């Protein structure tokens, strides 16, 4: 009888262990859904729109602003005047330097003739040459200074932000405005490092922009050449189709699905 109970206990114990092992290996519907959600999080990445060209315009001289022709949101073309400074003193110095340069040139030419006639010595003539060269250098300096009284647009775009107004005084190096080209937008995002070998230049994807709720075609244009050791990500840059830029602005965000 005792042997019977031992055998029965062993059979029940074995069935329990087998059942637990089998249960551990069962894949439920919830497990499949969770795995799919994880996969979606990996392949769906947050993106941000950025201008292909942007610049912060700063003053190269200390002067009062005479006029800023374009206001925030207004468009301009390449070489248009963005900032005009009040430069009366600089222009007066340039005019003075121009007169001195012309006088020095006449003196140098006259001394050259006197040297040929042996009316003056070589040392005196060389002094005239040195004076002329000095006047030319001073003229170039003041000319460069006056040229900085106007800031021209390096590319066509719009004024994103103004930090000064007409008649305000600006110190050298101070930022006056930020400009950008919003007609040619790029997409920037961070991709997992394990996808570096899978993402290729010229591959086409679709991006979903949150602010518009629409989907737009995009193409990969370049990859970052550095993997961040902490986040295990790298930078990816894509470009929107130029025909789809209408209504889109830098700073808008969304997602891109990398299949």
C-alpha positions as CSV (number, residue, x, y, z in Angstrom):
1,X,0.0,0.0,0.0
2,X,2.8,2.3,0.8
3,X,4.5,1.7,-2.5
4,X,1.2,2.6,-4.2
5,X,1.0,6.0,-2.6
6,X,4.6,6.7,-3.5
7,X,4.0,5.9,-7.1
8,X,0.8,8.0,-7.2
9,X,2.6,11.0,-5.6
10,X,5.5,10.7,-8.2
11,X,3.0,10.7,-11.1
12,X,1.2,13.8,-9.8
13,X,4.4,15.6,-9.2
14,X,5.7,14.8,-12.7
15,X,2.5,16.0,-14.3
16,X,2.7,19.4,-12.4
17,X,6.3,20.0,-13.5
18,X,5.4,19.2,-17.1
19,X,2.4,21.5,-17.0
20,X,4.4,24.4,-15.7
21,X,7.2,23.9,-18.3
22,X,4.6,23.8,-21.1
23,X,2.8,26.9,-19.7
24,X,6.0,28.9,-19.7
25,X,6.4,28.3,-23.5
26,X,2.9,29.2,-24.5
27,X,2.7,32.3,-26.7
28,X,-0.4,34.3,-26.0
29,X,-2.1,36.9,-28.2
30,X,-1.0,39.6,-25.7
31,X,2.6,38.5,-26.2
32,X,2.3,38.9,-30.0
33,X,0.7,42.4,-29.6
34,X,3.4,43.5,-27.2
35,X,6.1,42.3,-29.6
36,X,4.5,44.2,-32.4
37,X,4.3,47.4,-30.3
38,X,8.0,47.1,-29.5
39,X,8.8,46.6,-33.2
40,X,6.7,49.7,-34.1
41,X,8.6,51.8,-31.5
42,X,11.9,50.8,-33.1
43,X,10.9,51.4,-36.7
44,X,8.8,54.6,-36.0
45,X,11.1,57.4,-35.1
46,X,10.5,61.1,-34.2
47,X,11.7,63.6,-36.7
48,X,12.0,67.4,-37.0
49,X,11.9,69.8,-40.0
50,X,14.8,72.1,-40.4
51,X,15.8,74.7,-43.0
52,X,18.5,73.6,-45.5
53,X,20.0,77.1,-45.1
54,X,20.0,79.3,-42.0
55,X,22.2,82.0,-40.5
56,X,22.5,84.3,-37.6
57,X,23.3,87.8,-38.9
58,X,25.7,89.7,-36.5
59,X,27.2,93.2,-36.7
60,X,30.9,93.6,-37.7
61,X,31.0,97.1,-36.4
62,X,29.7,99.2,-33.5
63,X,27.1,101.6,-34.9
64,X,23.5,102.7,-34.9
65,X,21.1,100.9,-37.1
66,X,19.7,103.2,-39.8
67,X,17.2,100.9,-41.3
68,X,16.2,97.2,-41.4
69,X,14.1,96.8,-44.6
70,X,12.6,93.4,-43.8
71,X,10.4,92.4,-40.9
72,X,9.9,89.0,-39.3
73,X,8.2,86.7,-41.8
74,X,9.0,88.7,-44.8
75,X,10.9,87.2,-47.7
76,X,14.1,88.6,-49.4
77,X,16.4,87.6,-52.3
78,X,20.1,86.9,-52.3
79,X,22.2,90.2,-52.1
80,X,19.2,92.2,-50.8
81,X,20.2,94.7,-48.0
82,X,19.2,93.2,-44.7
83,X,20.7,95.9,-42.4
84,X,21.9,99.5,-43.1
85,X,24.0,101.2,-40.4
86,X,24.4,105.0,-39.8
87,X,28.0,105.4,-41.0
88,X,28.6,109.2,-41.4
89,X,31.9,109.2,-39.5
90,X,33.2,106.1,-41.3
91,X,32.4,107.6,-44.7
92,X,34.1,110.9,-43.8
93,X,37.2,109.0,-42.8
94,X,37.1,107.2,-46.2
95,X,36.8,110.4,-48.1
96,X,39.8,111.8,-46.2
97,X,41.8,108.7,-46.9
98,X,40.9,108.9,-50.6
99,X,42.2,112.5,-50.8
100,X,45.5,111.6,-49.0
101,X,46.0,108.7,-51.3
102,X,45.6,110.9,-54.4
103,X,48.0,113.5,-52.9
104,X,50.6,110.8,-52.1
105,X,50.4,109.5,-55.6
106,X,51.0,112.9,-57.1
107,X,53.9,113.4,-54.8
108,X,55.4,110.0,-55.6
109,X,55.2,110.8,-59.3
110,X,56.7,114.2,-59.0
111,X,59.6,112.8,-56.9
112,X,60.2,110.1,-59.4
113,X,60.8,112.8,-62.1
114,X,63.0,114.7,-59.8
115,X,65.0,111.6,-59.1
116,X,65.5,111.0,-62.8
117,X,66.7,114.6,-63.1
118,X,69.0,113.9,-60.0
119,X,67.4,116.8,-58.2
120,X,66.7,114.6,-55.2
121,X,68.3,111.5,-53.7
122,X,67.1,107.9,-53.7
123,X,66.3,108.0,-50.0
124,X,63.9,111.0,-50.4
125,X,62.2,109.2,-53.3
126,X,61.8,106.0,-51.4
127,X,60.1,108.0,-48.6
128,X,57.5,109.2,-51.1
129,X,56.9,105.7,-52.2
130,X,56.4,104.6,-48.6
131,X,54.0,107.4,-47.9
132,X,52.0,106.5,-50.9
133,X,51.8,102.8,-50.0
134,X,50.7,103.8,-46.5
135,X,47.9,106.0,-47.8
136,X,46.7,103.1,-50.0
137,X,46.6,100.8,-47.0
138,X,44.6,103.4,-45.0
139,X,42.2,103.9,-47.9
140,X,41.6,100.1,-48.1
141,X,41.0,99.9,-44.4
142,X,38.4,102.6,-44.3
143,X,36.8,101.2,-47.5
144,X,36.4,97.8,-45.8
145,X,34.9,99.6,-42.8
146,X,32.3,101.4,-44.9
147,X,31.5,98.2,-46.7
148,X,30.4,96.7,-43.3
149,X,27.8,99.5,-43.1
150,X,25.6,97.3,-45.2
151,X,24.7,93.7,-44.6
152,X,23.6,91.8,-47.7
153,X,21.6,88.6,-47.7
154,X,23.9,85.6,-48.4
155,X,21.0,83.6,-49.8
156,X,17.3,84.0,-50.6
157,X,15.0,83.3,-47.6
158,X,12.9,84.9,-44.9
159,X,13.5,86.7,-41.6
160,X,12.8,84.2,-38.8
161,X,13.6,86.5,-35.9
162,X,14.6,90.1,-35.3
163,X,16.5,91.2,-32.1
164,X,17.1,94.9,-32.9
165,X,15.0,97.7,-34.5
166,X,15.7,100.8,-36.5
167,X,17.7,103.5,-34.6
168,X,19.0,101.1,-32.0
169,X,22.8,100.9,-31.3
170,X,24.6,97.6,-31.9
171,X,27.9,96.5,-30.5
172,X,30.4,94.5,-32.6
173,X,29.5,90.8,-32.7
174,X,25.9,91.3,-31.5
175,X,23.3,89.1,-33.3
176,X,20.8,91.3,-35.2
177,X,18.5,88.7,-36.8
178,X,18.2,85.1,-37.8
179,X,17.3,84.2,-41.4
180,X,16.5,80.9,-43.1
181,X,15.4,79.3,-46.3
182,X,12.0,77.7,-45.7
183,X,11.4,76.7,-49.3
184,X,13.9,73.9,-49.0
185,X,13.3,71.9,-45.8
186,X,15.3,68.9,-44.5
187,X,14.4,66.2,-42.0
188,X,16.6,65.4,-39.1
189,X,16.3,62.4,-36.8
190,X,18.3,60.0,-34.7
191,X,18.2,56.3,-35.7
192,X,19.3,53.3,-33.7
193,X,22.9,52.3,-34.3
194,X,21.9,48.8,-35.3
195,X,20.2,50.3,-38.4
196,X,23.3,52.0,-39.7
197,X,24.0,49.3,-42.3
198,X,20.3,49.2,-43.3
199,X,19.6,52.9,-44.0
200,X,21.1,54.0,-47.3
201,X,21.4,57.4,-49.2
202,X,18.6,57.8,-51.8
203,X,16.2,55.4,-50.0
204,X,12.7,56.8,-50.0
205,X,10.4,56.9,-47.0
206,X,7.2,58.6,-45.9
207,X,6.9,61.0,-43.0
208,X,3.9,62.0,-41.0
209,X,3.8,65.6,-39.8
210,X,1.9,66.2,-36.6
211,X,0.9,69.8,-37.3
212,X,-0.7,69.0,-40.6
213,X,-1.8,65.4,-40.1
214,X,-0.5,64.6,-43.6
215,X,2.0,62.1,-45.0
216,X,4.8,63.4,-47.2
217,X,7.5,61.6,-49.4
218,X,11.1,62.1,-48.3
219,X,14.5,60.8,-49.5
220,X,17.6,60.1,-47.4
221,X,20.4,62.5,-48.5
222,X,23.2,61.9,-46.0
223,X,24.1,59.9,-42.8
224,X,26.1,61.1,-39.8
225,X,29.5,59.5,-39.5
226,X,29.5,59.2,-35.8
227,X,27.7,56.8,-33.4
228,X,26.8,58.3,-30.0
229,X,28.2,55.9,-27.4
230,X,25.6,56.7,-24.8
231,X,22.4,56.8,-26.8
232,X,23.5,54.3,-29.4
233,X,22.2,56.5,-32.2
234,X,23.4,58.3,-35.3
235,X,22.1,61.3,-37.2
236,X,20.2,60.9,-40.4
237,X,19.2,63.7,-42.8
238,X,16.4,63.4,-45.4
239,X,14.9,65.9,-47.9
240,X,11.3,66.5,-48.6
241,X,10.0,66.7,-52.2
242,X,10.1,70.4,-53.2
243,X,6.5,70.1,-54.4
244,X,5.3,69.2,-50.9
245,X,6.8,72.1,-48.9
246,X,3.7,74.3,-49.0
247,X,2.4,74.9,-45.5
248,X,5.4,73.3,-43.8
249,X,7.7,75.3,-41.5
250,X,11.0,74.6,-39.7
251,X,10.4,73.2,-36.2
252,X,7.4,71.1,-37.2
253,X,7.7,67.5,-36.0
254,X,6.4,64.1,-36.7
255,X,7.5,60.5,-37.3
256,X,9.1,58.5,-40.0
257,X,8.7,54.7,-40.3
258,X,11.8,52.8,-41.2
259,X,10.8,49.4,-42.6
